[in-house]
Amino acid sequence: MIVSLNSNGNGNGNGNGNGKGHAARIFSRLFNPRPSPATPDLSRFRQLAVRLHQDLPRSSSPRSVLLTSPSAAATPAHAGPALARALGDHLSRPVLLVDADPGGHTSATEGVSGHLNCVSAPGFADFLLHPAQGIEPFILPSSRPFVSFLSAGTAEARQKIAGAEGIEALASAAAAQFDFVVYCAGPLTHDPIALALAPLVGCVLLLAIENRTRLKDLDLAQDTLSSCNARKMGILLTRAES
């Protein structure tokens, strides 16, 4: 199976650091990719990829990012593939996109694996059940040079996993084989896997929907990330699709 990433890079907003309110000020960056389903535009995700490449040098930081949300209002189904594609294009080095939401905080069709038509492919959950196999048997190639995909896993494996056991082993295996890893997880305050990944990645980006994500949810997420020693934090602000 080859995963197609050709139509998933929807973004054409401007990145800036002048967000209003306490929750916006305490994060290191404010990014604003604006979805445009009719005409995919990766230019703003390319800007984000460049900034992540600069902020996460190979010599001193994990080359990875966690896309999560302060609530169930936003999912990384579009942003994750778009960012992975932009990183692959910019770095010209191996990038791994990981659907790290096997717990079903988003529906199978709305998550990253559903967005890429890989809901039945072995992946993340299957690795957690059998980490001795390594991640190689579960990696899927994509239609984009340098980008590979690890699905959320089979339904059977998703039902069997208990919590976040094996996350560190997966993160180590992914970092050893890929220059950059993009994890897409469930809501930060509801997902133990997102919490387990937060201190292991170079940067956590919280997905927020304009005029929909509540400030108190962002504040709670910031407090949660501070308590689990996340290295870098940012907000990825999107607009709801019409």
C-alpha positions as semicolon CSV with decimal commas, in nm:
position;residue;x (nm);y (nm);z (nm)
1;M;0,000;0,000;0,000
2;I;0,125;0,349;-0,088
3;V;-0,033;0,635;0,108
4;S;-0,123;0,939;-0,099
5;L;-0,034;1,276;0,052
6;N;-0,096;1,475;-0,265
7;S;-0,424;1,635;-0,163
8;N;-0,380;1,683;0,209
9;G;-0,173;2,002;0,234
10;N;-0,433;2,267;0,293
11;G;-0,295;2,590;0,434
12;N;-0,260;2,951;0,329
13;G;-0,252;3,174;0,635
14;N;0,018;3,381;0,802
15;G;0,235;3,283;1,098
16;N;0,287;3,545;1,366
17;G;0,351;3,581;1,736
18;N;0,099;3,850;1,836
19;G;-0,186;3,639;1,970
20;K;-0,413;3,799;2,229
21;G;-0,478;3,659;2,575
22;H;-0,274;3,472;2,835
23;A;-0,286;3,134;2,660
24;A;-0,145;3,277;2,338
25;R;0,134;3,471;2,508
26;I;0,280;3,177;2,698
27;F;0,342;2,972;2,384
28;S;0,659;3,010;2,181
29;R;0,488;3,059;1,845
30;L;0,147;3,127;1,693
31;F;0,096;2,966;1,351
32;N;-0,204;3,035;1,129
33;P;-0,252;2,790;0,839
34;R;-0,596;2,852;0,693
35;P;-0,762;2,556;0,523
36;S;-0,851;2,594;0,156
37;P;-0,991;2,259;0,039
38;A;-1,049;2,369;-0,318
39;T;-0,691;2,482;-0,382
40;P;-0,434;2,310;-0,161
41;D;-0,148;2,547;-0,076
42;L;0,148;2,424;0,128
43;S;0,330;2,757;0,145
44;R;0,249;2,828;0,509
45;F;0,322;2,474;0,617
46;R;0,656;2,510;0,440
47;Q;0,724;2,817;0,655
48;L;0,637;2,615;0,963
49;A;0,865;2,333;0,846
50;V;1,154;2,577;0,804
51;R;1,101;2,718;1,153
52;L;1,082;2,375;1,312
53;H;1,399;2,273;1,129
54;Q;1,576;2,580;1,268
55;D;1,436;2,549;1,620
56;L;1,507;2,176;1,656
57;P;1,873;2,129;1,554
58;R;1,992;1,772;1,514
59;S;2,266;1,818;1,771
60;S;2,053;1,924;2,068
61;S;1,679;1,849;2,028
62;P;1,454;1,558;1,938
63;R;1,363;1,611;1,573
64;S;0,994;1,556;1,632
65;V;0,668;1,740;1,686
66;L;0,342;1,637;1,852
67;L;0,018;1,769;1,704
68;T;-0,255;1,754;1,966
69;S;-0,544;1,973;2,079
70;P;-0,669;2,129;2,403
71;S;-1,010;1,969;2,344
72;A;-1,193;1,745;2,100
73;A;-1,284;2,047;1,887
74;A;-0,982;2,008;1,658
75;T;-0,810;1,705;1,504
76;P;-0,478;1,680;1,317
77;A;-0,624;1,486;1,021
78;H;-0,531;1,758;0,768
79;A;-0,253;1,944;0,947
80;G;-0,044;1,632;1,017
81;P;-0,011;1,513;0,656
82;A;0,041;1,872;0,536
83;L;0,324;1,932;0,783
84;A;0,487;1,596;0,710
85;R;0,479;1,667;0,337
86;A;0,624;2,016;0,387
87;L;0,904;1,878;0,605
88;G;0,985;1,609;0,351
89;D;0,999;1,863;0,069
90;H;1,216;2,104;0,271
91;L;1,454;1,859;0,437
92;S;1,492;1,607;0,154
93;R;1,548;1,355;0,432
94;P;1,327;1,077;0,576
95;V;1,016;1,201;0,758
96;L;0,769;0,977;0,943
97;L;0,404;1,072;0,995
98;V;0,252;0,880;1,289
99;D;-0,117;0,842;1,372
100;A;-0,073;0,820;1,749
101;D;-0,444;0,808;1,833
102;P;-0,528;0,438;1,852
103;G;-0,762;0,503;2,145
104;G;-1,031;0,642;1,918
105;H;-1,049;0,999;2,051
106;T;-1,139;1,079;1,691
107;S;-1,352;0,847;1,482
108;A;-1,172;0,607;1,250
109;T;-1,284;0,802;0,944
110;E;-1,202;1,146;1,089
111;G;-0,852;1,062;1,214
112;V;-0,530;1,074;1,016
113;S;-0,552;0,706;0,919
114;G;-0,907;0,754;0,792
115;H;-0,804;1,067;0,605
116;L;-0,533;0,863;0,431
117;N;-0,756;0,556;0,376
118;C;-0,547;0,334;0,607
119;V;-0,791;0,248;0,888
120;S;-0,722;-0,126;0,865
121;A;-0,343;-0,115;0,818
122;P;-0,123;-0,252;1,101
123;G;0,066;0,029;1,272
124;F;0,104;0,219;1,599
125;A;-0,113;-0,004;1,820
126;D;0,033;-0,321;1,670
127;F;0,385;-0,201;1,751
128;L;0,289;-0,127;2,113
129;L;0,167;-0,486;2,146
130;H;0,482;-0,631;1,985
131;P;0,769;-0,379;2,018
132;A;1,032;-0,649;1,968
133;Q;0,939;-0,657;1,598
134;G;1,059;-0,302;1,550
135;I;0,867;-0,047;1,345
136;E;0,990;-0,157;1,001
137;P;0,707;-0,409;0,936
138;F;0,447;-0,138;0,999
139;I;0,588;0,151;0,796
140;L;0,394;0,245;0,481
141;P;0,551;0,440;0,194
142;S;0,367;0,747;0,068
143;S;0,331;0,911;-0,270
144;R;0,564;1,187;-0,153
145;P;0,943;1,151;-0,164
146;F;1,097;1,114;0,182
147;V;0,761;1,076;0,368
148;S;0,646;0,750;0,528
149;F;0,340;0,674;0,740
150;L;0,262;0,471;1,052
151;S;-0,113;0,416;1,084
152;A;-0,306;0,399;1,412
153;G;-0,317;0,021;1,377
154;T;-0,570;-0,256;1,329
155;A;-0,899;-0,253;1,518
156;E;-0,798;-0,567;1,706
157;A;-0,471;-0,414;1,825
158;R;-0,643;-0,088;1,923
159;Q;-0,878;-0,278;2,151
160;K;-0,595;-0,461;2,324
161;I;-0,352;-0,183;2,408
162;A;-0,366;-0,053;2,764
163;G;-0,242;0,303;2,807
164;A;0,092;0,438;2,690
165;E;0,323;0,142;2,746
166;G;0,592;0,117;2,481
167;I;0,577;0,485;2,375
168;E;0,943;0,549;2,460
169;A;1,051;0,243;2,259
170;L;0,853;0,364;1,959
171;A;0,993;0,717;1,986
172;S;1,348;0,582;2,002
173;A;1,294;0,351;1,705
174;A;1,140;0,627;1,495
175;A;1,416;0,876;1,581
176;A;1,683;0,623;1,485
177;Q;1,542;0,575;1,133
178;F;1,392;0,913;1,040
179;D;1,528;1,265;1,039
180;F;1,197;1,411;1,156
181;V;0,885;1,254;1,312
182;V;0,534;1,408;1,318
183;Y;0,301;1,255;1,579
184;C;-0,075;1,318;1,559
185;A;-0,251;1,234;1,887
186;G;-0,586;1,280;2,061
187;P;-0,678;1,575;2,287
188;L;-0,394;1,645;2,530
189;T;-0,598;1,646;2,850
190;H;-0,792;1,330;2,758
191;D;-0,531;1,112;2,589
192;P;-0,263;0,927;2,792
193;I;-0,061;0,867;2,476
194;A;-0,047;1,241;2,401
195;L;0,067;1,302;2,758
196;A;0,335;1,032;2,728
197;L;0,464;1,177;2,401
198;A;0,472;1,542;2,516
199;P;0,805;1,527;2,705
200;L;0,965;1,305;2,438
201;V;0,923;1,534;2,137
202;G;1,108;1,850;2,043
203;C;0,792;2,063;2,020
204;V;0,422;2,028;2,105
205;L;0,180;2,216;1,878
206;L;-0,173;2,264;2,007
207;L;-0,439;2,276;1,736
208;A;-0,694;2,551;1,796
209;I;-0,996;2,644;1,584
210;E;-1,062;3,015;1,544
211;N;-1,375;3,127;1,735
212;R;-1,433;2,773;1,860
213;T;-1,147;2,666;2,088
214;R;-1,196;2,811;2,435
215;L;-0,928;3,012;2,612
216;K;-0,972;2,812;2,933
217;D;-0,896;2,493;2,740
218;L;-0,573;2,647;2,609
219;D;-0,479;2,754;2,962
220;L;-0,543;2,403;3,095
221;A;-0,337;2,252;2,814
222;Q;-0,050;2,492;2,887
223;D;-0,053;2,397;3,255
224;T;-0,057;2,029;3,159
225;L;0,239;2,070;2,926
226;S;0,434;2,262;3,190
227;S;0,374;1,988;3,446
228;C;0,499;1,716;3,212
229;N;0,814;1,912;3,114
230;A;0,741;1,967;2,746
231;R;1,046;2,121;2,578
232;K;0,879;2,369;2,341
233;M;0,516;2,465;2,291
234;G;0,317;2,643;2,023
235;I;-0,035;2,704;1,892
236;L;-0,144;2,600;1,544
237;L;-0,448;2,820;1,476
238;T;-0,686;2,707;1,201
239;R;-1,021;2,817;1,069
240;A;-1,318;2,583;1,066
241;E;-1,400;2,455;0,719
242;S;-1,730;2,578;0,582
